[in-house]
Amino acid sequence: MRVSRAMGNGLSGFLGTLVLQIAVLLSVSPVMAQSKSPSVVDDKYSLKADREAMDKLRENIPTEKKSENDEKAFMDQMMSDLSKNPSEVRNRFSSIVNKKRNDFSKDMTKQRETFTKKQTEERNEFTKSQRERRESFAKQKGLKPAERTEFYAKMEDERKEFYSAQKEKRDAFEDETKTKRKDFDDYMRAKNDEFNQLHRQYTQRYQDQKREKEDLKKKAAEQKKNLEKSTDQEFQYIKEKPATPLGTE
């Protein structure tokens, strides 16, 4: 009975591999095929399989669909090899996720540094421009008090407008950064939930396969033992049988 189940599992494994190969060619993953939600994070941070070698076969497929299929293929590949211990699979997934998190954090830090540097340069240029204009204005002779008042009032208005615009840019940058961070965290949380669900199934299949192998090994050992016992009994029977005298011619 267990041998039949093992053969069934072997056939099931073969069919599963065949389905996966066909799905790859069609750029459709058999795992979580009902999921239609596209990734909202940058493609750089998505958990996906590297399938650049198949780009020729998929060149007519929309980019968003390819990314979605690659993410499904990533999960399929993580769970396809039942020779790996479930803890090894989880460690590999965690390692990849941690790398993506580090990449994201580094990029966010770099973007903030670039933005801050740009605003600093803009402030320095603006301050320099206003200083040069004030110095040039102050060198003029015969200026009336009203002209001076108007000039400096205009300079002050420009200063307020400039810093107000910089604040708006800073606020917009912070909002965008916050949104990116939330989208990334939501994406990773969803992928972690998906992995946990598939990992439970993988663990069950791994344990079933392990029991099947142990049962087959135990049965094979038992059969070998019984064969050796039977052989010993036949040999003992022959040994104990009286010898037949040989006639002479």
MIFI-303742 format. One record per residue (C-alpha): residue number from 1; residue in one letter; y, x, z. Coordinates in steps of 0.5 Angstrom, whole numbers, plus 500, padded with zeros to 3 digits. Each point is the difference from the previous one (the first is absolute). Layout:
// residues N
i: NUM aa: A py: Y px: X pz: Z
...
// end
This chain:
// residues 249
i: 1 aa: M py: 500 px: 500 pz: 500
i: 2 aa: R py: 505 px: 506 pz: 502
i: 3 aa: V py: 498 px: 503 pz: 494
i: 4 aa: S py: 502 px: 494 pz: 495
i: 5 aa: R py: 506 px: 500 pz: 504
i: 6 aa: A py: 502 px: 507 pz: 499
i: 7 aa: M py: 498 px: 499 pz: 492
i: 8 aa: G py: 505 px: 494 pz: 500
i: 9 aa: N py: 505 px: 504 pz: 504
i: 10 aa: G py: 499 px: 506 pz: 494
i: 11 aa: L py: 501 px: 495 pz: 495
i: 12 aa: S py: 506 px: 497 pz: 503
i: 13 aa: G py: 503 px: 507 pz: 501
i: 14 aa: F py: 499 px: 501 pz: 492
i: 15 aa: L py: 503 px: 493 pz: 498
i: 16 aa: G py: 506 px: 502 pz: 505
i: 17 aa: T py: 501 px: 506 pz: 497
i: 18 aa: L py: 499 px: 497 pz: 493
i: 19 aa: V py: 505 px: 495 pz: 502
i: 20 aa: L py: 505 px: 505 pz: 503
i: 21 aa: Q py: 500 px: 504 pz: 493
i: 22 aa: I py: 501 px: 494 pz: 496
i: 23 aa: A py: 506 px: 498 pz: 505
i: 24 aa: V py: 503 px: 507 pz: 499
i: 25 aa: L py: 500 px: 500 pz: 492
i: 26 aa: L py: 503 px: 493 pz: 501
i: 27 aa: S py: 505 px: 502 pz: 505
i: 28 aa: V py: 498 px: 495 pz: 505
i: 29 aa: S py: 497 px: 501 pz: 507
i: 30 aa: P py: 494 px: 496 pz: 502
i: 31 aa: V py: 502 px: 501 pz: 507
i: 32 aa: M py: 506 px: 495 pz: 503
i: 33 aa: A py: 501 px: 498 pz: 493
i: 34 aa: Q py: 503 px: 493 pz: 502
i: 35 aa: S py: 506 px: 504 pz: 503
i: 36 aa: K py: 506 px: 500 pz: 496
i: 37 aa: S py: 506 px: 502 pz: 504
i: 38 aa: P py: 503 px: 506 pz: 497
i: 39 aa: S py: 502 px: 506 pz: 503
i: 40 aa: V py: 507 px: 500 pz: 503
i: 41 aa: V py: 501 px: 508 pz: 501
i: 42 aa: D py: 501 px: 506 pz: 496
i: 43 aa: D py: 494 px: 501 pz: 496
i: 44 aa: K py: 500 px: 507 pz: 503
i: 45 aa: Y py: 498 px: 497 pz: 506
i: 46 aa: S py: 495 px: 495 pz: 498
i: 47 aa: L py: 492 px: 501 pz: 502
i: 48 aa: K py: 497 px: 501 pz: 493
i: 49 aa: A py: 495 px: 503 pz: 496
i: 50 aa: D py: 502 px: 506 pz: 496
i: 51 aa: R py: 498 px: 497 pz: 493
i: 52 aa: E py: 504 px: 504 pz: 495
i: 53 aa: A py: 495 px: 502 pz: 496
i: 54 aa: M py: 499 px: 492 pz: 498
i: 55 aa: D py: 507 px: 499 pz: 498
i: 56 aa: K py: 498 px: 500 pz: 493
i: 57 aa: L py: 495 px: 494 pz: 501
i: 58 aa: R py: 506 px: 497 pz: 504
i: 59 aa: E py: 506 px: 501 pz: 496
i: 60 aa: N py: 501 px: 493 pz: 498
i: 61 aa: I py: 499 px: 497 pz: 507
i: 62 aa: P py: 507 px: 499 pz: 504
i: 63 aa: T py: 502 px: 505 pz: 505
i: 64 aa: E py: 500 px: 496 pz: 506
i: 65 aa: K py: 493 px: 497 pz: 498
i: 66 aa: K py: 497 px: 507 pz: 500
i: 67 aa: S py: 503 px: 502 pz: 506
i: 68 aa: E py: 497 px: 494 pz: 504
i: 69 aa: N py: 493 px: 502 pz: 496
i: 70 aa: D py: 501 px: 507 pz: 502
i: 71 aa: E py: 501 px: 498 pz: 508
i: 72 aa: K py: 494 px: 496 pz: 499
i: 73 aa: A py: 496 px: 505 pz: 497
i: 74 aa: F py: 502 px: 505 pz: 506
i: 75 aa: M py: 497 px: 495 pz: 505
i: 76 aa: D py: 494 px: 500 pz: 496
i: 77 aa: Q py: 499 px: 507 pz: 499
i: 78 aa: M py: 501 px: 501 pz: 508
i: 79 aa: M py: 494 px: 495 pz: 501
i: 80 aa: S py: 495 px: 501 pz: 494
i: 81 aa: D py: 496 px: 506 pz: 503
i: 82 aa: L py: 496 px: 498 pz: 505
i: 83 aa: S py: 498 px: 507 pz: 502
i: 84 aa: K py: 506 px: 501 pz: 504
i: 85 aa: N py: 500 px: 498 pz: 507
i: 86 aa: P py: 505 px: 495 pz: 502
i: 87 aa: S py: 504 px: 504 pz: 504
i: 88 aa: E py: 501 px: 505 pz: 495
i: 89 aa: V py: 502 px: 495 pz: 495
i: 90 aa: R py: 505 px: 498 pz: 505
i: 91 aa: N py: 503 px: 507 pz: 502
i: 92 aa: R py: 501 px: 501 pz: 492
i: 93 aa: F py: 504 px: 493 pz: 500
i: 94 aa: S py: 504 px: 502 pz: 506
i: 95 aa: S py: 501 px: 507 pz: 497
i: 96 aa: I py: 503 px: 497 pz: 493
i: 97 aa: V py: 504 px: 495 pz: 504
i: 98 aa: N py: 503 px: 505 pz: 504
i: 99 aa: K py: 502 px: 504 pz: 494
i: 100 aa: K py: 503 px: 494 pz: 497
i: 101 aa: R py: 504 px: 499 pz: 506
i: 102 aa: N py: 502 px: 507 pz: 501
i: 103 aa: D py: 503 px: 500 pz: 492
i: 104 aa: F py: 504 px: 494 pz: 502
i: 105 aa: S py: 503 px: 503 pz: 506
i: 106 aa: K py: 502 px: 506 pz: 496
i: 107 aa: D py: 503 px: 497 pz: 494
i: 108 aa: M py: 504 px: 495 pz: 505
i: 109 aa: T py: 502 px: 506 pz: 503
i: 110 aa: K py: 502 px: 503 pz: 494
i: 111 aa: Q py: 504 px: 494 pz: 497
i: 112 aa: R py: 504 px: 500 pz: 507
i: 113 aa: E py: 502 px: 507 pz: 499
i: 114 aa: T py: 502 px: 499 pz: 493
i: 115 aa: F py: 504 px: 494 pz: 501
i: 116 aa: T py: 503 px: 503 pz: 506
i: 117 aa: K py: 502 px: 506 pz: 496
i: 118 aa: K py: 503 px: 496 pz: 495
i: 119 aa: Q py: 504 px: 496 pz: 504
i: 120 aa: T py: 503 px: 507 pz: 504
i: 121 aa: E py: 501 px: 503 pz: 493
i: 122 aa: E py: 504 px: 493 pz: 498
i: 123 aa: R py: 504 px: 500 pz: 507
i: 124 aa: N py: 502 px: 508 pz: 499
i: 125 aa: E py: 502 px: 498 pz: 493
i: 126 aa: F py: 504 px: 494 pz: 502
i: 127 aa: T py: 503 px: 504 pz: 506
i: 128 aa: K py: 502 px: 506 pz: 495
i: 129 aa: S py: 503 px: 495 pz: 495
i: 130 aa: Q py: 504 px: 497 pz: 505
i: 131 aa: R py: 503 px: 506 pz: 503
i: 132 aa: E py: 502 px: 503 pz: 493
i: 133 aa: R py: 503 px: 494 pz: 499
i: 134 aa: R py: 504 px: 500 pz: 506
i: 135 aa: E py: 502 px: 507 pz: 499
i: 136 aa: S py: 502 px: 499 pz: 493
i: 137 aa: F py: 504 px: 494 pz: 502
i: 138 aa: A py: 504 px: 503 pz: 506
i: 139 aa: K py: 502 px: 506 pz: 495
i: 140 aa: Q py: 504 px: 495 pz: 497
i: 141 aa: K py: 508 px: 499 pz: 501
i: 142 aa: G py: 504 px: 495 pz: 501
i: 143 aa: L py: 495 px: 495 pz: 502
i: 144 aa: K py: 503 px: 493 pz: 503
i: 145 aa: P py: 497 px: 498 pz: 507
i: 146 aa: A py: 497 px: 494 pz: 497
i: 147 aa: E py: 496 px: 504 pz: 494
i: 148 aa: R py: 497 px: 504 pz: 506
i: 149 aa: T py: 498 px: 494 pz: 504
i: 150 aa: E py: 497 px: 497 pz: 494
i: 151 aa: F py: 497 px: 506 pz: 498
i: 152 aa: Y py: 496 px: 501 pz: 507
i: 153 aa: A py: 499 px: 493 pz: 500
i: 154 aa: K py: 496 px: 500 pz: 494
i: 155 aa: M py: 496 px: 507 pz: 502
i: 156 aa: E py: 498 px: 496 pz: 506
i: 157 aa: D py: 498 px: 494 pz: 496
i: 158 aa: E py: 496 px: 505 pz: 496
i: 159 aa: R py: 497 px: 503 pz: 506
i: 160 aa: K py: 498 px: 494 pz: 503
i: 161 aa: E py: 497 px: 497 pz: 493
i: 162 aa: F py: 496 px: 506 pz: 499
i: 163 aa: Y py: 497 px: 501 pz: 507
i: 164 aa: S py: 498 px: 492 pz: 500
i: 165 aa: A py: 497 px: 501 pz: 493
i: 166 aa: Q py: 496 px: 506 pz: 503
i: 167 aa: K py: 498 px: 496 pz: 506
i: 168 aa: E py: 497 px: 494 pz: 495
i: 169 aa: K py: 496 px: 505 pz: 497
i: 170 aa: R py: 497 px: 503 pz: 506
i: 171 aa: D py: 499 px: 493 pz: 503
i: 172 aa: A py: 496 px: 498 pz: 493
i: 173 aa: F py: 496 px: 507 pz: 500
i: 174 aa: E py: 498 px: 498 pz: 507
i: 175 aa: D py: 498 px: 493 pz: 498
i: 176 aa: E py: 496 px: 503 pz: 494
i: 177 aa: T py: 497 px: 505 pz: 505
i: 178 aa: K py: 498 px: 495 pz: 505
i: 179 aa: T py: 497 px: 496 pz: 494
i: 180 aa: K py: 496 px: 505 pz: 497
i: 181 aa: R py: 497 px: 502 pz: 507
i: 182 aa: K py: 498 px: 493 pz: 502
i: 183 aa: D py: 497 px: 499 pz: 493
i: 184 aa: F py: 496 px: 507 pz: 501
i: 185 aa: D py: 498 px: 498 pz: 507
i: 186 aa: D py: 498 px: 493 pz: 497
i: 187 aa: Y py: 496 px: 503 pz: 495
i: 188 aa: M py: 496 px: 505 pz: 504
i: 189 aa: R py: 499 px: 494 pz: 505
i: 190 aa: A py: 497 px: 496 pz: 494
i: 191 aa: K py: 496 px: 506 pz: 498
i: 192 aa: N py: 497 px: 501 pz: 507
i: 193 aa: D py: 498 px: 493 pz: 501
i: 194 aa: E py: 496 px: 500 pz: 493
i: 195 aa: F py: 497 px: 507 pz: 501
i: 196 aa: N py: 498 px: 497 pz: 507
i: 197 aa: Q py: 496 px: 494 pz: 497
i: 198 aa: L py: 497 px: 504 pz: 494
i: 199 aa: H py: 498 px: 505 pz: 506
i: 200 aa: R py: 496 px: 495 pz: 504
i: 201 aa: Q py: 496 px: 498 pz: 494
i: 202 aa: Y py: 499 px: 508 pz: 498
i: 203 aa: T py: 498 px: 501 pz: 507
i: 204 aa: Q py: 495 px: 494 pz: 500
i: 205 aa: R py: 497 px: 503 pz: 493
i: 206 aa: Y py: 500 px: 507 pz: 502
i: 207 aa: Q py: 496 px: 498 pz: 507
i: 208 aa: D py: 495 px: 495 pz: 495
i: 209 aa: Q py: 499 px: 506 pz: 496
i: 210 aa: K py: 498 px: 505 pz: 505
i: 211 aa: R py: 495 px: 495 pz: 503
i: 212 aa: E py: 497 px: 499 pz: 494
i: 213 aa: K py: 499 px: 507 pz: 499
i: 214 aa: E py: 498 px: 501 pz: 507
i: 215 aa: D py: 495 px: 495 pz: 499
i: 216 aa: L py: 497 px: 502 pz: 493
i: 217 aa: K py: 500 px: 507 pz: 503
i: 218 aa: K py: 496 px: 497 pz: 506
i: 219 aa: K py: 495 px: 496 pz: 495
i: 220 aa: A py: 499 px: 506 pz: 496
i: 221 aa: A py: 498 px: 505 pz: 506
i: 222 aa: E py: 496 px: 494 pz: 503
i: 223 aa: Q py: 496 px: 500 pz: 493
i: 224 aa: K py: 499 px: 507 pz: 500
i: 225 aa: K py: 497 px: 500 pz: 506
i: 226 aa: N py: 495 px: 495 pz: 499
i: 227 aa: L py: 498 px: 503 pz: 493
i: 228 aa: E py: 499 px: 507 pz: 504
i: 229 aa: K py: 496 px: 496 pz: 505
i: 230 aa: S py: 496 px: 496 pz: 495
i: 231 aa: T py: 499 px: 507 pz: 497
i: 232 aa: D py: 497 px: 503 pz: 506
i: 233 aa: Q py: 496 px: 494 pz: 501
i: 234 aa: E py: 497 px: 501 pz: 493
i: 235 aa: F py: 499 px: 507 pz: 502
i: 236 aa: Q py: 497 px: 499 pz: 506
i: 237 aa: Y py: 495 px: 495 pz: 497
i: 238 aa: I py: 498 px: 505 pz: 495
i: 239 aa: K py: 499 px: 505 pz: 505
i: 240 aa: E py: 496 px: 496 pz: 505
i: 241 aa: K py: 495 px: 498 pz: 494
i: 242 aa: P py: 493 px: 503 pz: 500
i: 243 aa: A py: 499 px: 505 pz: 495
i: 244 aa: T py: 496 px: 498 pz: 494
i: 245 aa: P py: 494 px: 506 pz: 499
i: 246 aa: L py: 501 px: 503 pz: 493
i: 247 aa: G py: 493 px: 500 pz: 496
i: 248 aa: T py: 497 px: 506 pz: 497
i: 249 aa: E py: 497 px: 500 pz: 493
// end
